[in-house]
Amino acid sequence: MTTFDYLKKILKEGEIVYYSYTPKNLRPKSVILKGISKDYDSKQVLEDFKQKNIPVVELMKVSELKFKNHKGEKKRHIIVQITQKTANCEISYRCLKCGESHMPDKANCPLSTATTRENFKCANCGKTGHPANYAGCEFIKFAKVTQNTDTHNKNWLLDSKIQRTNRGINPQLSFANVMALARNDFPLLKQPNPQGVNNLQRHFQLAPQQQQHIPQHEENFEQSSIQQLRNEINSLTREIRLMGANINQSITNNSQIIDFLFHVLELHHGSAE
């Protein structure tokens, strides 16, 4: 049993309401095969998946998707707790108006015939005067800010990965410029002394060194390479600073979440007394 399942078991045994998430290894994955022949054999595709140990729940042919236009229809508001999926929610049903856990029927709600919101009780923050789908509720505002922050952080990480993999092309860094550095002149050969020198004293000596001329394009390439390295270092420095700022922002957001949860618990405890 994993830690995730063990914690859920403890919460159920303690009759503590909660909502969770689906682990990544249990989430279904959708794969789209494009460009295959129209007369493909579905059995062959399933057999290939089985050979690669890929579990297939369903195989279907996707054609042009057509969406219905819902303009003009009234939207139904069902906001009792902000969760991701109903399958992961272990929170009992609570009424939108009175906040109690009665059957979802107007006859069971004492405020079904109320004409004002004075006696309404929010199931999210525990305060009176508004229903659970009120946009000005403190809990809904806080949840939206948290969701927007998480979405912003995910988008920033995705953009940074894309920028690291798809860097801009430098026209000066062509293949010819790269190969120019490796194309050095051959070293000068050793030449014997002129004739007339004693054979015993004859030895090979290096030819006089000539001053080598560095082509202009090689100097430009070296300067552009140094400038590119500086740009890369500056880019990495900015990314590290942004990561540090995001970490500090996450710590602040988590502290706000903890403070808000304690505040909600105190409100519920006070209303219960």
C-alpha positions, -999 to +999 in steps of 0.1 A: +000+000+000+014+034-010+015+064+013-013+080-008-036+051-002-027+048+034-036+084+041-069+080+023-076+049+045-069+069+077-092+097+066-120+073+058-116+055+092-116+088+110-147+099+091-129+130+079-142+146+047-116+153+020-110+155-017-079+142-034-065+137-069-058+108-093-021+097-092-002+102-124+004+065-130-034+058-129-045+086-152-056+074-186-034+085-215-047+093-250-026+086-281-035+099-315-021+081-346-019+104-376-011+097-412-020+060-411-037+043-440-075+044-442-078+006-445-058-001-414-065-032-393-076-024-357-066-059-345-031-054-357-028-021-339-041-037-307-016-066-311+013-041-315+002-024-283+001-057-264+036-066-276+049-033-262+031-039-229+008-008-235-027-014-220-054-003-243-088+005-229-105+016-262-095+021-298-116+044-319-114+062-352-116+100-349-130+121-377-138+158-378-151+170-344-182+191-344-191+211-313-225+223-303-231+260-299-245+268-264-250+305-268-281+318-253-285+289-228-286+296-191-256+283-172-262+262-142-241+270-111-232+242-088-204+254-066-204+237-032-167+229-030-140+236-055-127+202-065-112+188-097-133+156-102-163+142-085-147+107-084-120+120-061-144+139-038-153+123-005-171+154+008-208+149+016-234+168-003-242+202+011-270+225+001-263+256-019-285+278+003-286+264+038-252+246+038-266+215+054-261+178+043-297+170+034-310+152+004-308+172-029-344+181-030-361+215-025-387+200-001-359+191+024-343+226+024-357+250+050-347+280+028-361+268-005-389+294-004-367+322+010-369+354-010-338+371+005-303+360+012-301+371+049-305+335+062-284+318+035-253+300+048-223+294+027-210+258+027-175+270+017-166+298+042-193+291+068-206+327+069-242+338+065-257+362+040-248+346+007-251+312-010-222+289-018-219+301-054-215+338-045-186+352-065-177+375-036-171+346-012-137+347+005-131+310-001-139+312-038-117+343-042-088+326-024-092+294-045-092+313-078-060+332-068-043+299-059-054+283-092-043+312-112-009+312-095-004+275-101-014+279-138+010+308-142+039+288-126+032+258-149+031+280-180+063+297-170+081+264-166+068+252-199+080+284-217+114+281-201+118+246-213+108+256-248+133+285-248+161+262-237+154+236-264+146+261-292+173+287-290+177+314-316+199+308-347+231+329-349+239+336-386+276+341-377+279+305-364+278+288-397+295+254-405+323+271-424+331+294-394+332+264-371+355+245-393+378+275-398+391+271-362+401+235-369+419+244-401+453+253-387+485+255-408+508+225-409+539+228-387+571+236-405+594+207-413+629+203-399+656+209-425+692+196-425+722+219-424+738+230-457+765+208-473+800+213-461+793+209-424+809+179-407+787+149-408+793+142-371+781+177-363+752+176-387+719+178-370+684+188-379+672+222-367+639+240-369+633+264-397+629+300-386+594+306-373+572+328-394+547+352-380+513+336-386+485+358-398+451+352-382+423+357-408+398+384-400+369+360-401+385+339-373+388+369-351+352+378-357+341+343-350+360+343-316+344+376-307+309+363-316+316+331-296+326+351-265+295+373-269+273+342-272+288+327-240+281+360-222+245+360-234+240+324-223+254+332-188+231+362-185+201+341-196+209+314-170+213+341-143+179+355-151+163+321-150+179+313-117+166+346-103+131+339-116+132+304-101+141+319-067+113+344-070+088+317-078+100+296-048+095+326-025+060+332-041+051+295-035+062+297+001+040+328+006+010+312-011+013+281+010+015+302+041-016+321+030-034+287+024-025+274+058-036+307+075-069+306+056-076+270+065-070+277+102-094+307+098-121+285+083-116+259+110-120+285+137-152+298+120-167+263+118-157+256+154-173+288+165-205+281+146-207+246+160-205+259+196 
